[in-house]
Amino acid sequence: MNLMRLDRFLALCGRGTRSEVKKLLRAGRVTVGGNTEKQGERKVDPDSDEVCVDGKPLVWEPFVCLMFYKPQGCVTATEDRSAKTVMDYIEHPRKKELFPAGRLDMDTEGLLFLMNDGALAHRMLSPARHVEKIYFVRVEGEITDADAEMLRTGVEIGEKHPTLPAKLTVLRSGQISEAELTITEGKYHQVKRMFAACGKRVIYLKRIAMAGIRLDESLMPGQWRELTREEKDRLNVQKG
């Protein structure tokens, strides 16, 4: 890890805004290696220097990952001149390091990970990894046994190969049907195209889980939280 300014390190550890960090330093509440430090420009090594606030050590976390409930109407990108992006909803000390791991269509909502580990994101999205993604879907028309069998065995959606087998759980079937669909790929508009191949039009789509982590039910569209240690460990299994 490269050396960084102490005031920046404090801010990245969530100890406040730039002005709040300055107040901490001036008040003598920050120590480095057991010695009080009031100079924000002091360089520290996050991996080896013990930095404390009010006697409590700050723990540097190289890996940052947020669980974000993407709302409809925003673009899965770090910047876009014509539309609001997912990053516009984020206020985090290390926001500049983060990027979306994968994407969701503008009219699709649900679970999206924002992280700072490109290698992990690549592995999660690799078709060879078969990382499960679960969607709640609402379609026009009754989902039949024949539809379910098509989805379970793979359907033609205009690609070189049929889709990989998908798991379908029908929640309600009628003029408007609801189901949960588990897939292990991430082709363009894949869920919509799979149901279109069955003669059904998707009218609502929400990703509710990915890589064994479910969207926190307490989050509202546009809200986010950091992953728990257990959730981070679950994601890091993908590195193996």
RODO-2510 file (C-alpha; in nm, 4 decimals, decimal comma):
residues 240
     n   res          X          Y          Z
     1     m     0,0000     0,0000     0,0000
     2     n     0,1375     0,3454    -0,0861
     3     l     0,1760     0,6064     0,1825
     4     m    -0,1106     0,8508     0,2148
     5     r    -0,1869     1,1651     0,4090
     6     l    -0,3221     1,1079     0,7556
     7     d    -0,6257     1,3300     0,7002
     8     r    -0,7135     1,1365     0,3849
     9     f    -0,6697     0,8057     0,5657
    10     l    -0,9056     0,9194     0,8429
    11     a    -1,1647     1,0288     0,5887
    12     l    -1,1403     0,7007     0,3962
    13     c    -1,1934     0,5113     0,7221
    14     g    -1,5213     0,6966     0,7654
    15     r    -1,4107     0,9335     1,0417
    16     g    -1,5848     1,2314     0,8873
    17     t    -1,5612     1,5024     0,6265
    18     r    -1,2424     1,6979     0,5663
    19     s    -1,3442     1,9652     0,8163
    20     e    -1,4505     1,7056     1,0745
    21     v    -1,1177     1,5269     1,0384
    22     k    -0,9324     1,8541     1,0950
    23     k    -1,1248     1,9019     1,4190
    24     l    -1,0268     1,5525     1,5342
    25     l    -0,6619     1,6290     1,4680
    26     r    -0,6663     1,9707     1,6334
    27     a    -0,8354     1,8227     1,9394
    28     g    -0,5481     1,5756     1,9820
    29     r    -0,7773     1,2745     1,9457
    30     v    -0,5621     1,1042     1,6822
    31     t    -0,2481     0,9040     1,7489
    32     v    -0,0019     0,7364     1,5136
    33     g     0,2110     0,4651     1,6678
    34     g     0,0993     0,5761     2,0129
    35     n     0,1993     0,9407     1,9623
    36     t    -0,0509     1,2241     1,9268
    37     e    -0,0527     1,3635     1,5736
    38     k    -0,2161     1,6933     1,4784
    39     q    -0,0758     1,7357     1,1286
    40     g    -0,3071     1,6108     0,8554
    41     e    -0,0288     1,6091     0,5988
    42     r     0,1643     1,3476     0,7971
    43     k     0,2160     1,0412     0,5754
    44     v     0,1072     0,7022     0,7083
    45     d     0,1186     0,3469     0,5820
    46     p    -0,2346     0,2004     0,6179
    47     d    -0,0935    -0,1517     0,6224
    48     s     0,1590    -0,1067     0,9021
    49     d     0,1003     0,2142     1,0998
    50     e    -0,1356     0,1939     1,3964
    51     v    -0,3678     0,4917     1,3722
    52     c    -0,6132     0,5440     1,6573
    53     v    -0,8984     0,7831     1,7269
    54     d    -0,9780     0,8230     2,0970
    55     g    -0,7553     0,5225     2,1617
    56     k    -0,9427     0,2924     1,9235
    57     p    -0,7428     0,1533     1,6288
    58     l    -0,8735     0,2145     1,2799
    59     v    -0,8787    -0,0930     1,0591
    60     w    -0,7928    -0,0414     0,6935
    61     e    -1,0115    -0,2478     0,4617
    62     p    -0,8542    -0,2842     0,1166
    63     f    -1,1748    -0,4360    -0,0229
    64     v    -1,4789    -0,2104    -0,0333
    65     c    -1,8133    -0,3394    -0,1582
    66     l    -2,1585    -0,1876    -0,1309
    67     m    -2,4967    -0,3526    -0,1720
    68     f    -2,7074    -0,1100    -0,3729
    69     y    -3,0781    -0,1279    -0,4462
    70     k    -3,0774     0,0071    -0,7986
    71     p    -3,4018     0,1869    -0,8804
    72     q    -3,5624     0,1963    -1,2207
    73     g    -3,4670     0,4882    -1,4415
    74     c    -3,0950     0,5105    -1,3714
    75     v    -2,8010     0,3866    -1,5768
    76     t    -2,5557     0,1260    -1,4499
    77     a    -2,2452     0,3341    -1,5146
    78     t    -2,0003     0,5559    -1,3313
    79     e    -2,0948     0,8556    -1,5469
    80     d    -2,3427     0,9460    -1,8175
    81     r    -2,4185     1,2850    -1,9659
    82     s    -2,7808     1,2116    -2,0490
    83     a    -2,9109     1,0219    -1,7458
    84     k    -2,8684     0,9710    -1,3737
    85     t    -2,6234     0,6942    -1,2893
    86     v    -2,6089     0,4513    -0,9986
    87     m    -2,3090     0,6451    -0,8629
    88     d    -2,5238     0,9557    -0,8204
    89     y    -2,6944     0,7784    -0,5294
    90     i    -2,3713     0,7020    -0,3442
    91     e    -2,2127     0,9131    -0,0716
    92     h    -1,9149     0,7158     0,0578
    93     p    -1,5615     0,8179     0,1607
    94     r    -1,4125     0,5875    -0,1030
    95     k    -1,6685     0,6474    -0,3748
    96     k    -1,4012     0,7297    -0,6330
    97     e    -1,2659     0,3740    -0,6070
    98     l    -1,6018     0,2086    -0,6734
    99     f    -1,7604     0,0813    -0,9922
   100     p    -2,0623    -0,1403    -1,0719
   101     a    -1,9891    -0,5125    -1,0904
   102     g    -2,2089    -0,6000    -1,3851
   103     r    -2,5148    -0,4121    -1,4976
   104     l    -2,8914    -0,3921    -1,4815
   105     d    -3,1096    -0,2451    -1,7548
   106     m    -3,2461     0,1027    -1,6956
   107     d    -3,5981    -0,0322    -1,6393
   108     t    -3,4781    -0,3162    -1,4130
   109     e    -3,4334    -0,2673    -1,0399
   110     g    -3,2720    -0,4625    -0,7613
   111     l    -2,9393    -0,5856    -0,6311
   112     l    -2,6199    -0,4358    -0,7692
   113     f    -2,2722    -0,4582    -0,6191
   114     l    -2,0423    -0,1560    -0,6263
   115     m    -1,6837    -0,2540    -0,5493
   116     n    -1,3181    -0,1648    -0,5938
   117     d    -1,1862    -0,5089    -0,6921
   118     g    -1,1743    -0,5484    -1,0687
   119     a    -1,0419    -0,9044    -1,0613
   120     l    -1,3242    -1,0189    -0,8349
   121     a    -1,5851    -0,8437    -1,0475
   122     h    -1,4474    -1,0147    -1,3585
   123     r    -1,4642    -1,3575    -1,1944
   124     m    -1,8194    -1,3005    -1,0724
   125     l    -1,9319    -1,2076    -1,4213
   126     s    -1,7414    -1,4777    -1,6061
   127     p    -1,9779    -1,7308    -1,7699
   128     a    -1,7317    -2,0055    -1,6771
   129     r    -1,7915    -1,9351    -1,3078
   130     h    -2,1674    -2,0016    -1,3253
   131     v    -2,2419    -1,7471    -1,0521
   132     e    -2,6140    -1,7622    -0,9728
   133     k    -2,8356    -1,4576    -1,0183
   134     i    -3,1955    -1,4704    -0,8981
   135     y    -3,4655    -1,2472    -1,0430
   136     f    -3,8227    -1,1807    -0,9427
   137     v    -4,0182    -1,1476    -1,2658
   138     r    -4,3737    -1,0492    -1,3532
   139     v    -4,5007    -1,1372    -1,6999
   140     e    -4,8138    -1,1106    -1,9067
   141     g    -4,9814    -1,4470    -1,9498
   142     e    -4,9888    -1,7801    -1,7738
   143     i    -4,6605    -1,9601    -1,7169
   144     t    -4,7223    -2,3170    -1,8301
   145     d    -4,5403    -2,6399    -1,7548
   146     a    -4,4067    -2,6277    -2,1099
   147     d    -4,2614    -2,2804    -2,0466
   148     a    -4,0990    -2,4008    -1,7254
   149     e    -3,9462    -2,6990    -1,9040
   150     m    -3,8067    -2,4774    -2,1802
   151     l    -3,6418    -2,2479    -1,9278
   152     r    -3,5058    -2,5414    -1,7281
   153     t    -3,3439    -2,7027    -2,0324
   154     g    -3,2283    -2,3882    -2,2134
   155     v    -3,3948    -2,1716    -2,4762
   156     e    -3,2877    -2,0199    -2,8057
   157     i    -3,2594    -1,6420    -2,7770
   158     g    -3,0675    -1,5694    -3,0957
   159     e    -2,7225    -1,6431    -2,9576
   160     k    -2,4688    -1,8976    -3,0803
   161     h    -2,5837    -2,1438    -2,8148
   162     p    -2,9066    -2,1868    -2,6154
   163     t    -2,9145    -2,0422    -2,2656
   164     l    -2,7795    -2,2575    -1,9859
   165     p    -3,0387    -2,4436    -1,7751
   166     a    -3,2318    -2,2086    -1,5480
   167     k    -3,4263    -2,2800    -1,2319
   168     l    -3,7844    -2,1513    -1,2304
   169     t    -4,0096    -2,1192    -0,9268
   170     v    -4,3633    -2,0126    -1,0167
   171     l    -4,5181    -1,7952    -0,7475
   172     r    -4,8436    -1,7148    -0,9226
   173     s    -4,9815    -1,8108    -1,2627
   174     g    -5,2671    -1,6382    -1,4404
   175     q    -5,3254    -1,3440    -1,6732
   176     i    -5,0366    -1,1866    -1,4875
   177     s    -4,7832    -1,4408    -1,3612
   178     e    -4,5019    -1,4051    -1,1105
   179     a    -4,1949    -1,6224    -1,0665
   180     e    -3,8371    -1,6394    -0,9500
   181     l    -3,5805    -1,7290    -1,2130
   182     t    -3,2236    -1,8344    -1,1352
   183     i    -2,9682    -1,8039    -1,4147
   184     t    -2,5901    -1,8380    -1,4302
   185     e    -2,5248    -1,6147    -1,7300
   186     g    -2,5573    -1,2448    -1,7994
   187     k    -2,6407    -1,1985    -2,1651
   188     y    -2,7923    -0,8749    -2,2901
   189     h    -3,1597    -0,8534    -2,1832
   190     q    -3,1349    -1,2246    -2,1086
   191     v    -3,4339    -1,2724    -1,8781
   192     k    -3,6622    -1,0704    -2,1049
   193     r    -3,5441    -1,2637    -2,4095
   194     m    -3,5888    -1,5988    -2,2354
   195     f    -3,9506    -1,5246    -2,1503
   196     a    -4,0089    -1,3743    -2,4958
   197     a    -3,8996    -1,7102    -2,6393
   198     c    -4,1826    -1,8602    -2,4339
   199     g    -4,4286    -1,6046    -2,5720
   200     k    -4,4400    -1,3975    -2,2536
   201     r    -4,3655    -1,0261    -2,2114
   202     v    -4,1818    -0,9204    -1,8972
   203     i    -4,3524    -0,6217    -1,7355
   204     y    -4,1459    -0,6035    -1,4164
   205     l    -3,7997    -0,7327    -1,3332
   206     k    -3,6017    -0,7177    -1,0105
   207     r    -3,2749    -0,8897    -0,9211
   208     i    -3,3082    -1,0190    -0,5673
   209     a    -2,9873    -1,2185    -0,5200
   210     m    -2,6445    -1,2772    -0,6674
   211     a    -2,3518    -1,4985    -0,5658
   212     g    -2,5477    -1,6284    -0,2671
   213     i    -2,6201    -1,2804    -0,1277
   214     r    -2,9783    -1,1576    -0,1182
   215     l    -3,0884    -0,7986    -0,1446
   216     d    -3,1433    -0,6572     0,2029
   217     e    -3,5206    -0,6224     0,2442
   218     s    -3,4741    -0,3132     0,4606
   219     l    -3,3250    -0,1191     0,1687
   220     m    -3,5481     0,1004    -0,0430
   221     p    -3,4761     0,1786    -0,4100
   222     g    -3,1779     0,4130    -0,4250
   223     q    -3,0414     0,3080    -0,0843
   224     w    -2,7215     0,1173    -0,0095
   225     r    -2,5150    -0,0326     0,2695
   226     e    -2,1710    -0,1849     0,3048
   227     l    -2,1450    -0,5609     0,2932
   228     t    -2,1054    -0,7422     0,6235
   229     r    -1,7895    -0,9413     0,6910
   230     e    -1,9785    -1,2636     0,6221
   231     e    -2,1052    -1,1300     0,2891
   232     k    -1,7558    -1,0136     0,1898
   233     d    -1,6175    -1,3583     0,2705
   234     r    -1,8882    -1,5149     0,0559
   235     l    -1,7912    -1,2953    -0,2382
   236     n    -1,4225    -1,3606    -0,1892
   237     v    -1,4880    -1,7326    -0,2416
   238     q    -1,5272    -1,6353    -0,6094
   239     k    -1,1547    -1,5608    -0,6177
   240     g    -1,0729    -1,9267    -0,5648
***
